[in-house]
Amino acid sequence: MTSTNEFIELSERRSAHNYHPLPIVIHEAQGAWVTDVEGKRFLDCLSGYSSLNFGHGNPKIIAAAQEQLSRLTLTSRAFFHDQFAAFAAGLGDLTGKDMVLPMNTGAEAVETAIKVARKWGYEVKGVTQDRANIIVMEDNFHGRTTTIVGFSTDPDARGGFGPYTPGFRIVKYGSVEAIREAIDEDTVAVLLEPIQGEAGVLVPPDGYLTQVRELCTERNILMIADEIQSGLGRTGDTFACDHEGVVPDVFVLGKALGGGVVPVSAIAADEDVLGVIRPGQHGSTFGGNPLACAVANAVIEMLGTGEYQARARELGAVMHERLRTLIGHGVVAVRGRGLWAGVDVDPSVATGREVSEALMSRGVLAKDTHGSTIRLAPPIVVSEEDLLWAVDQLADAIRELRERTA
Ligand SMILES: *Cc1c(COP(=O)(O)O)cnc(C)c1O
């Protein structure tokens, strides 16, 4: 039998080292729990960066996938297929938008939004050709394509990959004034995450999204919300923008839209925006394929009942209450909304990596983001008991690390 260390060594030997995984080799999973190749169980508090909001092996999603898998998986968009209409209508209804455009990965959906915003700028707003600019935020994370990393402020994400695509202006996240100052007559869009996930689950000040919405409307600029990580139930609402009752011009979705089964992403917008794209101007061989649509349709149906959103809200309140008791005990700050938290561990106690490793040895899988922040985002199907147990493991792990440094 191959051991954990052998699997890791064999994986690392022939793979680019573009990740720094925790030393666990997962074999199977159900709900919020994963099992490694040695039979050890771990509570998944990362959920594939919120791709697994509905849990591993969710019965409804798996049933939809299996049914579709045995019948029809790919047609390309050269033809129609019988899952597409329900997908377009379902996602349109969920977002309240006229139209959707499906892609596969999150980065592709962001790229799609950028292309649509530029074209809208030239054709509808009347911006001079090739002059469009898009305002983006410091510490953003929108994916890994060459255009997207060009407007990242993370040196690891960006460094060494130039020359960079022009047409982006980076401003401070959370400041409406900074956006206002950056706007000129060529500005076509403001692209932001309603809560910045990779940056450490940074929640902007109250009223920020509302004010950005007002400013965009006033200046005839598209508000593009990247809800790839924040959307689809995670924050206790269908979309993080719902918290302020804000409706962006363009929703960018991904991750959980694929139910943890296949990559499914999309943008949703009204016809005056998305209508600028005509045949041949954008597409993807796999985008909107029958399997992707069948899975997404199950996800959209599950979100339609509101039960996952309510559960994330309720469990999130419990989780945040418990996490806040750790402040002053090796934790300096806790942020987030719904079943989503960024926990800043005192850097003098341990690095985020050390906390993640200590958590893993206690049966909890979580990953650090920048520096000493631990992100907690368990599947929404997690039981309250398991969730509180995980927070206890975090408390105990930090206590042990503090004793080590004391
Ligand atoms: C994960 C993520 C992306 C990129 O999605 P991929 O599927 O990895 O390309 C973009 N934006 C946000 C906010 C994300 O969390």
The ligand as an SDF file (V2000), in Angstrom:
LIG
                    3D

 15 15  0  0  0  0  0  0  0  0999 V2000
  -11.3710   31.6400   -6.8180 C   0  0  0  0  0  0  0  0  0  0  0  0
  -11.6710   33.0100   -7.2520 C   0  0  0  0  0  0  0  0  0  0  0  0
  -11.4920   33.4140   -8.5840 C   0  0  0  0  0  0  0  0  0  0  0  0
  -10.8700   32.5300   -9.6230 C   0  0  0  0  0  0  0  0  0  0  0  0
  -11.5670   31.3430   -9.8220 O   0  0  0  0  0  0  0  0  0  0  0  0
  -10.8290   30.1110  -10.5620 P   0  0  0  0  0  0  0  0  0  0  0  0
  -11.9230   29.1220  -10.7750 O   0  0  0  0  0  0  0  0  0  0  0  0
   -9.7660   29.6270   -9.6460 O   0  0  0  0  0  0  0  0  0  0  0  0
  -10.2690   30.6520  -11.8340 O   0  0  0  0  0  0  0  0  0  0  0  0
  -11.8740   34.7020   -8.9340 C   0  0  0  0  0  0  0  0  0  0  0  0
  -12.3970   35.5380   -8.0340 N   0  0  0  0  0  0  0  0  0  0  0  0
  -12.5780   35.1880   -6.7440 C   0  0  0  0  0  0  0  0  0  0  0  0
  -13.1950   36.1680   -5.7990 C   0  0  0  0  0  0  0  0  0  0  0  0
  -12.2100   33.9290   -6.3040 C   0  0  0  0  0  0  0  0  0  0  0  0
  -12.3630   33.5950   -5.0200 O   0  0  0  0  0  0  0  0  0  0  0  0
  1  2  1  0
  2  3  1  0
  2 14  2  0
  3  4  1  0
  3 10  2  0
  4  5  1  0
  5  6  1  0
  6  7  2  0
  6  8  1  0
  6  9  1  0
 10 11  1  0
 11 12  2  0
 12 13  1  0
 12 14  1  0
 14 15  1  0
M  END
$$$$
